[in-house]
Structures are given as structure tokens and as C-alpha cells.
Amino acid sequence: MAEWRLWLSLLKLRVVVLLQVTAIAAILAHDIADRQALRTLVVGNDPRSWAQTLETALVVLLGGSMASGGSMAINMWYDRDIDPLMARTDTRPLPSGQLTPGRVLAFGVTVCATGVALLALLATPLAGAIAAFSALFYVLIYTMWLKRRTPQNIVIGGLAGALSPLVGWTAAGGDPLELLPWAMVTIIFLWTPPHFWALTLARPGEYAQAGVPMLPVTAGEAVTRRHVTGYAVALLLASLAIGWQAGLGYPYLAAAALLGGRFVQLALALQRTPSKRAAWAVFGYSNACLFLLFGAMVVDIAYGG
């Protein structure tokens, strides 16, 4: 593999880009709602132009990807002792011996810090601060503390990725205390555990071999499947309740009901007929569900607001 591909693989861009999509959705939600509220008549501020929206989206895509991706690289540096024990991770650059730990750590810190600086300087200082908090939370709280100590690691640690919409919202100049960005944060927070636990069920035994106390290791796969279903139900109910409270309309609520209902259906199928295939189905659908749910939110604000 070309060396540049090795460095790029440290950033886990598939995961990172999905999170940045939620941040861009928050930017669009803010700017579209801002225009529709005609704030020029309310508070005397001109709404942002589409050029400014695009500029902010590009800054968040680049800066947010670097801040989050850099923290992923630091995660790989810290987990270099257990990654060789799992088939999913044993070909990464560190366990395969293609890169050295010191270089990976320096790379991760540099990329993360650069991403935070880009957000702070080219978007808003608050967006940079939230991205920095998210990266530190992922590295210090999830990777170094929770991951190897409690089966609730991914539940609590999921807050790191869940903050992406708040980064996008504040990068667009939005009030961090408004309900809509926190509704987005809550949706991702509830989405993360069933998404990740489905992956652990699709690759049974790996975390036990590495000594990581993921839920299937400590409580068993049957309990984990019930937790996946429980969180899928919670996500469905929360996405509906939060959407209603945030003033979203029937197009979003219909989409949330359909998408969440399908998530619950797949989780129940996994519970009734346990198999790797059913676990992969839940994991794969969860990615599409999050993407489509945030897309429905933006479309609802644009055409139903």
C-alpha cells in the first residue's frame, strides 16, 4: 500500500465523513431557518448568503474531518497493543508494522490540532472549542478510560461523535442553546450504541479475545440484541418527540416514523433470528438511517418551515 494511503487510513474517513454530514445538515438547517424567519425584520441582522453557507460547509467538512480523524489516529496509537488481537484491526498500519507509534501519535495530534484551528479561525471560536472538546473526550474519556473498563463505553463515549451537529450549528453562527442542534445531538447519541453493538455482533468473539469489555463480552449476545432493540425503539420515539418539540413538520415526522420503524424491525429480526447476516443488516441500515433522517430534517425545514 502506498504510504499516503497508510496515513489516510489512520483517519477512518468512512466514520468521520458520516459525522461531518450531520454537521453540514446542521449548517443547512440553521441557515435555511434563518432565512425563513426573516430575521432582518426581527433583529436587524442580514441572513447569510448561500456563498457563506457553502464556505462554512467546506470549512466544517475539512476542519471537522481533521479534528475527528486526528483523534481516530491517536486512538489507533493507544490501541496498538490490542489491535493485533482482532481480525477487524490487525491489518492497520501499526499492528502490521508499516508505521511506527511515535510517527502515528505526532500525526494524529498535528492533524487534530490543525482541524480545530481551522474551525476556530475560519468558522467561529466556539465551533473550534466544541470540536476540541469532542476530540479530547474521544481520546481521554472513551479510548483511555472507558473502553477497557466498562461495557457502557460506547454509550458514554458516543457523546464525542454526537457533538458534530453542534459544531456545524455554531460554525454557522447559531445559538448553542437552541433546541434543534441539541435534538440532532440526542439523535446521534441514541443511534450510536445500536450501530456499534450491531458491529460487535457481526464479529463475535473479537473483543473477548482482546480483553475489551464490550456488552456482548460482559452480558452475552442475547442481552446485547435486546439492548439493540431497546435503543432502536428509543431512537424512534426520541426522533419523533424531539422533532415535534423542535417545530418540525409532518414530512420529517413521517420520515422519522418510517426510518425508525425499519430500524426497529431489523433489530427485532436480529433478536428473533440471531446471525451475522442479521447483525450486518442492522449495522448497514443504521448508516443509511442516520443520513436519511438528517436529510429529511433539512428538507422539512426548507419546504415545510
N, C-alpha and C positions, 0 to 999 in steps of 0.2 A: 504494500500500500504506500502511495506517495506520502511524504512526511506531512504535507499540508493537510491531507485528509486525516491523518492521525490527530493533529491538533484540533481540527474541526470536530472530530468525533467526541472530543472531551466536553464539548458544549451541549451535547444532547439536544440538537436543534429541533427534533421532532416534538419533544415535550415543550421546549422553550417557545417555539413559534405558535403552538396552540394557545399558550398563555398570553402571548402578545396579541393574538387575535381578539381575546377578551378585552385587552386594554384598548385596542383600536375601536372595538364596539362601544366602549365607554366614551371614547372621544367623540364618536359619531352621535351617540345618544345625547351627550351634553350639548354639542354644537347645533344639532337639529332642534332639540327642545328649546335652546336659547333663541334661535331664530323665530320659532313659532310663538314664543312668549312675548315677542316684540318688546324686548327689554329697553329698546331705545325710548319707548314711551313710559317705561316704569322707573328705571333708574338712570337713564341718560347715557347708557353705555351702548356703543355700536356692537352688533353681533359680529362674531369672527367671520372672515371671508372663507370661501371654500379652499382658497390657496393656503390660508393659515391652518385650516383643518388638515389638509394634506401634509403640510410641513410638520405639524405636530405628530401626525400618524407615523411619518417616516422617522422622526427623531425617537419616538417611543419604540418603534419596531427595532431600530438599531441599538439605542441605548438600553432598552429593556432586555433585549436578547443578550447583549453583552453582560449586563449585570447579573441576569439569571444564569446564563451559560457559564460565566466565570465561577459562580458558586457551585455549579454542577461539576466543574473541573476540580475544584477544591474537595468536593465530596468524593470524587474518584481517587484523589491523592490520599484522603483519610482512610478510605475503604480498601486500600491496596492489599491489605492482609486477608480480607475475606472474599474479594472478587475472584481470586483463582479457584475458590471452592464451589462456585456456581457456574453452570453451563451458560447462563444468560450473560455473565460478565467476565468469563475467563479469557475472552479474546480482546478485552480492552487494552489500550496501549501500555498501561502499567503492568498488569499481570502477564502480558505476553512479552514483556521486556523490551518493547520498542521505544519507550520513552523512560526517562529517569524521574524519580519522585521530586527532586528539587526543581527541575525544569517545569514539571506539571504544576507544582504549587505556585511558582513565580508567575507562570502563565495565567493560572486561574485568578490570582489576586490582581494582576495587572488588567486583565480583561474586565473583571468585575468593577474595579475602581474606575476604569475608563468609561464604562457604561453609566455608572452613577454620575460621573462628572458631566457626561453629555446631557443627561436628563436635567441635571441641576442648572447647567449653563444655557442650554438651547431650548428647554421647556420651562420648568419652574423649579425653584429650590425645593419646594415641598415634594414634588414628584421624585426628585433625586433622593430626598431623605427617606421617603417611603420605600423606594427601590433598595436603598442601602439597608434599611431595617429588614426587609424581606430576605435579602441575601444573607445577612448576619443570622437571622432566625433559622434559615435553612441549614447553614453551616454549623452554628454553635448549638442551637437547640435541638434540631432534628438529627443531623448527622452525628455530632459528637456526644450528644446526651441521650436523646430519646430512642434512637434507632436500635441500640443494643441493650436497652434496659426495660422497655415496656411494649406490650402489644398494641398500645394506643399511640404508638409512634407516628403512624401515618395520619391519625385523626388530628392530633395536635399540630404535628409538623406541616399538615396541609395548609395551615394558615399562610405559610410563606408564598405558595403559588396563588392562593386565593386573593392576595392583595393586588394582583395585576390590574384589575379594573380601576382600583383606586389610584394607581399610578397614572393610568390614562386619563381619568377624570380630572385629576389635579393638574396634569400636564396641559390640559385644555383650559385651565384657569377656573375649574369648578370648585364649589364649596365642598370640602371634605366631609362636612356634617350633613349633607343632603342624603335623603333616603335611597335614591336609585343606585349610586355606586356601592353602597353597603348591601343592597339587595343582590347585586352581582357578586359581591364578595361571599355572601352567605350561600348562594347557589354553588359556587365553586368549592366552598368549604364542605358542603354536604355531598357534592359529587365525587370528591377525591377518594374517600375510603372505599366505596364500592368499585370504583375504577381500578384502584390499586390492588384491592383484595381479589378481584377477578383475575388479575395477572398472576398473583401468587397461587391461585387455584389452578391456573393453566400450566404452571410449572411447579408441581407438587414436590416437596422434599428438599428443594434447593436451600431455602432459608434455614431449615433444620440442620442441614449439613454444615452451613456456615455459622451456626450458633446464634442466629438473629431471631429474637422472639416475636416474629410476626404472628398475627392472630391464628392462622392455621397451625402454627407450631405449638402455641401455648393452649389453645382451646379446641383445636381439631377442625377439620374441614367442614363438618356438618354445622357447627356453630358459626363458622365463617360464612357459609352460604346463607344462613338465617340473617346474619348481620348485613350481608349484601342486599338481601331483600328489604330489610328494615330501613336501610339508608336510602334505597331506591324509592320506597314509599315516602320517606321523609322529604326527599328531594322533590317528588311530585307535589306533595301538599305545600311545601315551602315555596316552590316556584309559583304556584297559583296564589297563595296568600300574599306573598311579597309583591307579586305583580299587581294584585288588586289594591294593596295599600299604597303602592308607588304610582297609582293612577294610570296603569297601562290598560289598554282596551281589550275587547273581545278577540281580535286577531292573535295577540300574544297569548291570552288565556287559552284559546283553542289549541294553539301550537304547544303550549306547555302541557296541556292535558294529554295530547296525542303523544308527544315525545316522552313525557314522564310515564305515561301508561305503558308504552312499549318497553321502557326500561324495566318497569315492574314485571311485565310479562316475561321478559328474558331472565330476570332474576328468579322468578318462580319456576321457570323451566329448568334452570340450573339447580334449584333446590329439589325439584321432583326427580330429575334425571341427571345426577352428577356425572360430569365427564369433562375432559379437557376441551372438547369441542364447544360445549355449552359455556364454559368459562371464557374461552376466546370470543365467543359471540357477545357476551356481556361486555368484555373489555373493548372489543372493536366498536360496538354500538355506542359505548359511553363517550368516545371521542366525537363521533358524529352528533350525538345528542347535545353535547355542550355547545358545539359550533352552531348548530341549527337553532338552539334555544336563544343564544345571544343574537343571532341574525334576526330571529322573529321579534326580539325586543326592539332592535333598531328599526325594522320595517314598521312595526306598530307605532313607534314614536313619529316616524316620518309620514305615515299615511293615515294614522288614526288619532294622532295627537291633537 
